Amino acid sequence: VGISSGILRPEITVKFFAVAIIFFNSGISLRSEDLRRALVQFKVHFFIQGWTFIVFPSLIYLLVSLMKDGPFDKLLLQGLLVLGCMPPPVSSAVILTKAVSGNEAAAIFNSAVGSFLGIFITPSLILLIVGSAVDVPVTSIFLQLSLTVVLPLCLGQAIRRRHRMWLERNPIPFGTIGSAILLLIIYTTFCDTFLQTDTHLDFLSLISIVFLIVILQCALLGLIFFITTQPWLDFHPTDTTAMMFCSSHKSLTLGIPIIKIVFSGDPGLSVITVPLLVYHPTQILLGGIMVPLLKEWMYSVGRNRYTMAKHV
């Protein structure tokens, strides 16, 4: 049902409509002043984009360098390198940041900017780290992102400005809509992941890569949390949650097409895609687990700040 070309047609419903609904949802529910304020949060933007395109690939490169003489499948290691080069997602980080009441505006901005930058940076990183090069259809991907990210966001903001009072009197369950779309993305991703019957991977290799990716994501989330909560950096807790999701997540929507283009004709293509196919649903599931924990942390930080302010 959820596989590509199946009844749900995720290559259309998820790739275009679901992403467009997410950003329309954000546009119509987000206050314009919050979005304008997020545009000038340069420290947050530099951290997220720098982590995505510099720190993350570097850490993966070091990890693979340590593992290259081990028993791991060489194509899986190549897939890990490619995973490190991927841009941030256009949907999951925004939904999870919104769910935890984080800096949704910053998540939207960085998801959009990172996706556009990824059109150019990701193929260049793959060339630099893996050694494969090919011309990426920049125009078609740019148009797709414009139609599914920028246009719905602007349309949502325009409707909010015109009907703000009505929207405040008649609240729409935006959170429920976002959660339903996230479940659709998880379901269709798992369907396509388990449809990969031509990967020729043994069970031990598959279990090993799943275990490694779970450990990797937990370590990255912990490291980002540790860095962004340092007092001298002066990040707000809402910024920390946005940076955790935006910096550690990788895009399947943009990633798989880029991998298929870069490694077109490569007999190991199906194995190279496995790390990203495993990483994507894992990041959403871990993110869902993190939501109540981060909510509780943000509440405790806010309560402590309020208590300190009362005693000043």
Legacy VTK file of the C-alpha trace (Angstrom):
# vtk DataFile Version 3.0
C-alpha trace
ASCII
DATASET POLYDATA
POINTS 312 float
0.000 0.000 0.000
2.700 2.481 1.019
5.409 1.507 -1.471
6.331 3.686 -4.441
3.674 3.198 -7.161
1.397 1.635 -4.511
-2.140 2.704 -3.598
-0.954 5.723 -1.564
1.469 6.798 -4.334
4.037 8.296 -1.878
6.211 9.485 -4.760
3.425 12.058 -5.301
1.428 12.288 -2.057
4.464 12.448 0.256
7.046 14.027 -2.026
4.785 16.896 -3.076
1.484 17.149 -1.187
2.602 16.098 2.314
5.605 18.438 2.299
3.491 21.283 0.885
0.839 20.760 3.600
3.520 20.805 6.320
4.863 24.183 5.189
1.379 25.605 4.520
0.453 24.419 8.017
3.500 26.215 9.452
2.855 29.339 7.388
-0.749 29.712 8.510
-0.046 28.924 12.195
3.231 30.824 12.668
3.152 34.494 13.644
4.839 36.691 11.037
6.883 38.483 13.711
8.313 35.116 14.849
9.373 34.315 11.295
10.958 37.762 10.844
12.777 37.387 14.164
14.119 33.990 13.105
15.594 35.410 9.897
18.188 37.396 11.856
19.188 34.591 14.251
22.467 34.199 12.394
24.194 32.278 15.185
21.523 29.566 15.038
21.673 29.433 11.230
25.470 29.186 11.111
25.443 26.396 13.693
22.835 24.300 11.858
24.257 24.736 8.349
27.849 24.384 9.580
27.012 21.199 11.464
25.041 19.783 8.515
27.605 20.381 5.779
30.939 20.494 7.671
30.854 18.838 11.111
28.537 15.916 10.288
30.415 14.799 7.129
33.742 15.180 8.961
32.585 13.028 11.899
31.267 10.332 9.543
34.524 10.401 7.571
36.509 9.853 10.790
34.160 7.041 11.852
34.437 5.264 8.488
38.232 5.692 8.521
38.323 3.824 11.846
36.048 1.061 10.520
37.467 0.536 7.017
39.780 -2.320 8.041
37.022 -4.095 9.973
34.447 -6.681 8.853
31.914 -4.091 7.658
30.648 -4.258 4.067
32.623 -1.703 2.031
29.519 -0.532 0.177
27.752 0.093 3.491
30.700 2.213 4.603
30.462 4.106 1.319
26.755 4.567 2.026
27.614 6.026 5.437
29.940 8.548 3.773
27.162 9.500 1.366
24.708 9.790 4.283
26.999 12.337 5.930
26.821 14.537 2.820
23.024 14.738 2.741
21.102 18.018 3.308
18.619 18.508 6.183
15.031 17.281 5.707
12.229 19.567 4.581
9.597 18.107 6.897
10.488 15.945 9.923
12.662 18.515 11.733
9.925 21.159 11.413
7.185 18.827 12.706
9.250 17.634 15.687
10.384 21.165 16.593
6.755 22.306 16.481
5.670 19.298 18.585
8.151 20.191 21.330
7.207 23.918 21.182
10.713 24.799 20.002
11.856 27.535 17.632
9.663 26.482 14.721
10.508 29.579 12.675
14.244 28.790 12.819
13.525 25.156 11.908
11.489 26.250 8.875
14.149 28.712 7.723
17.030 26.257 8.082
15.148 23.336 6.539
14.391 25.463 3.490
17.859 27.042 3.220
19.624 23.721 3.874
17.563 21.993 1.188
18.406 24.651 -1.392
22.095 24.625 -0.398
22.087 20.832 -0.588
21.319 20.945 -4.302
24.808 22.353 -4.840
26.801 21.314 -1.755
25.775 17.639 -1.460
27.040 16.526 -4.914
30.266 18.492 -4.296
30.765 16.785 -0.914
30.169 13.357 -2.470
32.771 14.174 -5.125
35.234 15.296 -2.447
34.694 12.446 0.028
33.565 9.481 -2.089
34.956 10.425 -5.473
31.807 10.234 -7.616
30.650 13.155 -9.713
27.701 13.822 -11.988
25.533 16.715 -13.120
22.536 17.125 -10.816
19.288 18.491 -12.357
19.449 21.727 -10.365
16.534 23.412 -12.136
13.995 20.620 -11.531
14.977 20.170 -7.852
14.971 23.949 -7.322
11.492 24.147 -8.858
10.255 21.247 -6.717
11.495 22.919 -3.515
9.988 26.252 -4.546
6.581 24.648 -5.147
6.554 22.436 -2.035
8.343 24.680 0.498
8.447 28.376 -0.399
5.053 28.770 -2.125
2.959 26.954 0.566
4.778 28.839 3.351
4.134 32.221 1.705
0.516 31.270 0.938
-0.047 30.266 4.571
1.440 33.542 5.806
-0.736 35.542 3.377
-3.904 33.784 4.591
-2.883 34.301 8.230
-2.383 38.042 7.700
-5.787 38.373 6.046
-7.775 36.143 8.429
-5.745 36.279 11.652
-8.694 37.163 13.913
-10.838 34.336 12.499
-7.999 31.826 12.917
-7.504 32.882 16.543
-11.238 32.514 17.269
-11.481 29.167 15.457
-8.300 27.217 16.245
-7.406 24.576 13.671
-5.732 21.366 14.995
-2.427 22.031 13.249
-0.562 19.723 15.649
-2.849 16.787 14.812
-2.464 17.456 11.087
1.336 17.512 11.416
1.337 14.275 13.445
-0.850 12.522 10.859
1.478 13.575 8.035
4.499 12.430 10.030
2.889 8.992 10.487
2.278 8.834 6.727
5.941 9.664 6.049
7.132 7.004 8.540
4.799 4.352 7.083
5.722 4.933 3.442
9.435 5.125 4.289
9.309 1.766 6.081
7.377 0.227 3.176
10.056 1.270 0.692
12.875 0.318 3.071
11.663 -3.264 3.495
10.879 -3.553 -0.215
14.622 -3.412 -0.952
14.997 -7.090 -1.883
18.032 -6.670 -4.140
20.445 -5.363 -1.524
22.202 -8.745 -1.117
22.968 -7.913 2.513
23.210 -10.648 5.085
21.148 -10.363 8.257
24.176 -9.622 10.464
25.273 -6.681 8.275
21.755 -5.230 8.300
21.418 -5.535 12.083
24.900 -4.053 12.512
24.112 -0.976 10.400
20.808 -0.420 12.257
22.577 -0.679 15.613
25.386 1.631 14.452
22.959 4.271 13.160
20.914 4.261 16.384
24.107 4.715 18.434
25.315 7.406 15.995
22.080 9.387 16.218
21.930 9.191 20.008
25.555 10.357 20.203
24.911 13.249 17.787
21.776 14.380 19.632
23.634 14.237 22.940
26.627 16.129 21.551
24.474 18.868 19.993
22.481 19.195 23.221
25.687 19.444 25.270
27.217 22.108 22.999
24.117 24.276 22.562
23.314 24.355 26.293
26.688 25.853 27.218
25.998 29.200 28.980
28.645 31.115 27.009
26.837 30.368 23.734
23.629 31.932 25.122
21.179 29.818 23.115
17.555 29.770 24.260
16.110 26.296 25.043
13.753 26.653 22.067
16.803 27.213 19.838
18.462 24.092 21.248
15.518 21.884 20.274
15.459 23.297 16.731
19.222 22.817 16.377
19.066 19.238 17.677
16.526 18.171 15.064
17.727 20.283 12.122
21.432 19.475 12.609
21.100 15.721 13.145
18.405 14.894 10.579
19.035 13.983 6.951
16.696 14.283 3.975
15.357 11.145 2.294
13.220 13.155 -0.132
16.251 14.891 -1.649
18.828 12.259 -0.699
17.552 9.233 -2.619
17.194 11.098 -5.968
20.703 12.556 -5.588
22.179 9.126 -4.742
20.404 7.529 -7.716
21.782 10.221 -10.014
25.333 10.148 -8.634
25.595 6.343 -8.591
23.496 5.624 -11.685
24.577 2.292 -13.165
26.594 1.327 -10.083
25.823 -2.336 -9.179
26.181 -1.437 -5.494
23.532 1.327 -5.610
20.946 -0.571 -3.535
23.468 -1.202 -0.727
24.746 2.394 -0.786
21.197 3.662 -0.143
20.659 1.393 2.904
22.253 3.704 5.538
19.994 6.607 4.490
16.931 4.335 4.267
17.639 3.166 7.833
18.651 6.610 9.129
15.480 8.399 8.023
12.824 6.398 9.927
15.208 6.054 12.874
15.587 9.837 13.174
11.804 10.261 13.220
11.251 7.504 15.794
14.035 8.809 18.053
12.677 12.326 17.598
9.241 11.152 18.715
10.787 9.614 21.833
12.682 12.863 22.499
9.597 15.122 22.286
8.210 14.548 25.834
11.736 14.536 27.303
12.607 17.865 25.672
9.242 19.341 26.676
9.938 18.427 30.297
13.468 19.860 30.057
12.210 23.144 28.567
9.566 23.383 31.303
12.146 22.807 34.056
14.542 25.384 32.551
11.735 27.938 32.317
10.644 27.212 35.891
14.222 27.610 37.187
14.633 30.920 35.341
11.334 32.172 36.771
12.394 31.161 40.297
15.765 32.886 39.918
14.095 36.046 38.573
11.753 36.165 41.597
14.691 36.056 44.001
16.706 38.772 42.253
LINES 1 313
312 0 1 2 3 4 5 6 7 8 9 10 11 12 13 14 15 16 17 18 19 20 21 22 23 24 25 26 27 28 29 30 31 32 33 34 35 36 37 38 39 40 41 42 43 44 45 46 47 48 49 50 51 52 53 54 55 56 57 58 59 60 61 62 63 64 65 66 67 68 69 70 71 72 73 74 75 76 77 78 79 80 81 82 83 84 85 86 87 88 89 90 91 92 93 94 95 96 97 98 99 100 101 102 103 104 105 106 107 108 109 110 111 112 113 114 115 116 117 118 119 120 121 122 123 124 125 126 127 128 129 130 131 132 133 134 135 136 137 138 139 140 141 142 143 144 145 146 147 148 149 150 151 152 153 154 155 156 157 158 159 160 161 162 163 164 165 166 167 168 169 170 171 172 173 174 175 176 177 178 179 180 181 182 183 184 185 186 187 188 189 190 191 192 193 194 195 196 197 198 199 200 201 202 203 204 205 206 207 208 209 210 211 212 213 214 215 216 217 218 219 220 221 222 223 224 225 226 227 228 229 230 231 232 233 234 235 236 237 238 239 240 241 242 243 244 245 246 247 248 249 250 251 252 253 254 255 256 257 258 259 260 261 262 263 264 265 266 267 268 269 270 271 272 273 274 275 276 277 278 279 280 281 282 283 284 285 286 287 288 289 290 291 292 293 294 295 296 297 298 299 300 301 302 303 304 305 306 307 308 309 310 311
